[in-house]
Amino acid sequence: MRLGDSVDDYCSRCKRTTDHAVVAMAGEEVQKVLCRTCNYEHKYRHNKTGRKELTKEEAFQKVLASVTGQLGGTSPEAPKKKKRGG
């Protein structure tokens, strides 16, 4: 790696992995990068988000819950009918 080289890294401003330019190095190690999408300069994160990755099962359960309307593994309930009239 050299100054100005391109490297993929996680941009906390863009909230995704984008193309970056190397702007600071210490020896052979990249220290700072510049996002080429939003021009945000930040510490080189080695393309890590800082968030815990979901396992396949956790990801499946999260998607299933969003589709079925369940939250936190609760059992589904039939919607209650409102009484009309007076």
Secondary structure, 3 states (H helix, E strand, C coil): CCCCCEEEEEECCCCEEEEEEEEEEECCEEEEEEECCCCCEEECCCCCCCCCCCCHHHHHHHHHHHHHCCCCCCCCCCCCCCCCCC
